[in-house]
Amino acid sequence: MKTIHNFSAGPAALPWPVRERLADEFSLDDAHTPSIAEVSHRGPRFADVAERLEAGIRKLAGIGDEHHVLLLQGGAHLQFAMLPMNFARGRTAAFTLTGHWGEKAFAESARITESRVVASSGDAQYRDIPELGHLPADAAYLHYTGNETIHGVQFEQPPVAAVPLAADMSSEFLSRPYPYADLAFSYAGAQKNLGVAGLTVVLIRKDLVERIPDGLPQYLDYRTWIDSGSMKNTPSTFAWFVAAEVIDWIESSGGLAKLGQRNRAKADRLYAAIDASDFYTNPVAPEARSMMNIPFVMADDDLTMRFVERAEAAGMPGLKGHRAVGGLRASLYNALGMDAVDDLVEFMREFERKHG
Ligand SMILES: *Cc1c(COP(=O)(O)O)cnc(C)c1O
């Protein structure tokens, strides 16, 4: 049987060798050893997972002693709230918006503290990266979304601003070399590039910690997680284990530089196929196009459901666009190889021949 290519935007495909490791970990042939999901998070077996995971994140993200690494639950959504609660009380949280997720982060922040959009490409359907406007004098930080998963818009490099940067990196974390050390704050759910849902990686530059106001609920105060090694309560042990395995896989497949090149080549091939056709269109300005999530529409929108169904039957699930924008979307996270893009492009050509 041909292996499937899973183009889901998240939860998303796992690298095949990681799936094999999981099958082995949960093997029914071994009735005598508990799996990693069945042991204490305070015991030595899990301590090894925790250590591997933090060390791997530090290495691949290129951060050193000046950052904390926190491994939390609650997804990116909890960070939409924790970030302003901890670091922006009494100041203005500034946002540059390039799509759906930035809007969500801004809306949550606005419930908590003074929040201002200083740049947005929303008036032009989020098709490019806007020029940064004037930053408020009391800006606590500038929040941006590294990669907008739904609109398919990505910052090539972090924006340049005279205030600390806070980035939602959920859908591009560890997909290419990136200057995380330059960011004051960044966060990413694991369910896109780093494994399964239930784990959110948060990187905090240590000097921010002194801004945290007293009186926050313990669970929502970053110091609780800094002081407990992210183990104030039971962590999502299975998600940590999977992420540690994904990191091993990244290292053993040549590291981030190699993965970044492969991700670039995958995206280039799909954009080239879209641009060469009159049948498929991607609306995003070339310099703002995402390497990870590629939304596209067909000349005849009524064909969308047929495309999605046929593709799934051909072993390519997950191509339906997000309900907020419709159309189609191919998510090309780390776990997918060039063969997945080749097969998709071939399928697209065939579909165009029949229906175009
Ligand atoms: C998936 C995603 C989110 C939402 O993540 P949750 O873990 O479901 O809260 C937020 N931001 C971006 C950029 C995403 O890709």
Ligand as a Chemical Component Dictionary entry (heavy atoms), coordinates in Angstrom:
data_LIG
# 
_chem_comp.id                   LIG 
_chem_comp.type                 NON-POLYMER 
_chem_comp.pdbx_formal_charge   0 
_chem_comp.three_letter_code    LIG 
# 
loop_
_chem_comp_atom.comp_id 
_chem_comp_atom.atom_id 
_chem_comp_atom.alt_atom_id 
_chem_comp_atom.type_symbol 
_chem_comp_atom.charge 
_chem_comp_atom.model_Cartn_x 
_chem_comp_atom.model_Cartn_y 
_chem_comp_atom.model_Cartn_z 
_chem_comp_atom.pdbx_ordinal 
LIG C1 C1 C 0 -2.683 26.545 15.310 1  
LIG C2 C2 C 0 -2.355 27.939 15.635 2  
LIG C3 C3 C 0 -2.897 28.591 16.751 3  
LIG C4 C4 C 0 -3.900 27.931 17.668 4  
LIG O1 O1 O 0 -3.239 27.011 18.457 5  
LIG P1 P1 P 0 -3.960 26.290 19.700 6  
LIG O2 O2 O 0 -2.849 25.410 20.209 7  
LIG O3 O3 O 0 -5.123 25.548 19.175 8  
LIG O4 O4 O 0 -4.333 27.342 20.683 9  
LIG C5 C5 C 0 -2.488 29.879 17.011 10 
LIG N1 N1 N 0 -1.614 30.517 16.222 11 
LIG C6 C6 C 0 -1.103 29.936 15.121 12 
LIG C7 C7 C 0 -0.140 30.694 14.251 13 
LIG C8 C8 C 0 -1.449 28.625 14.793 14 
LIG O5 O5 O 0 -0.939 28.036 13.697 15 
# 
loop_
_chem_comp_bond.comp_id 
_chem_comp_bond.atom_id_1 
_chem_comp_bond.atom_id_2 
_chem_comp_bond.value_order 
_chem_comp_bond.pdbx_ordinal 
LIG C1 C2 SING 1  
LIG C2 C3 SING 2  
LIG C2 C8 DOUB 3  
LIG C3 C4 SING 4  
LIG C3 C5 DOUB 5  
LIG C4 O1 SING 6  
LIG O1 P1 SING 7  
LIG P1 O2 DOUB 8  
LIG P1 O3 SING 9  
LIG P1 O4 SING 10 
LIG C5 N1 SING 11 
LIG N1 C6 DOUB 12 
LIG C6 C7 SING 13 
LIG C6 C8 SING 14 
LIG C8 O5 SING 15 
# 
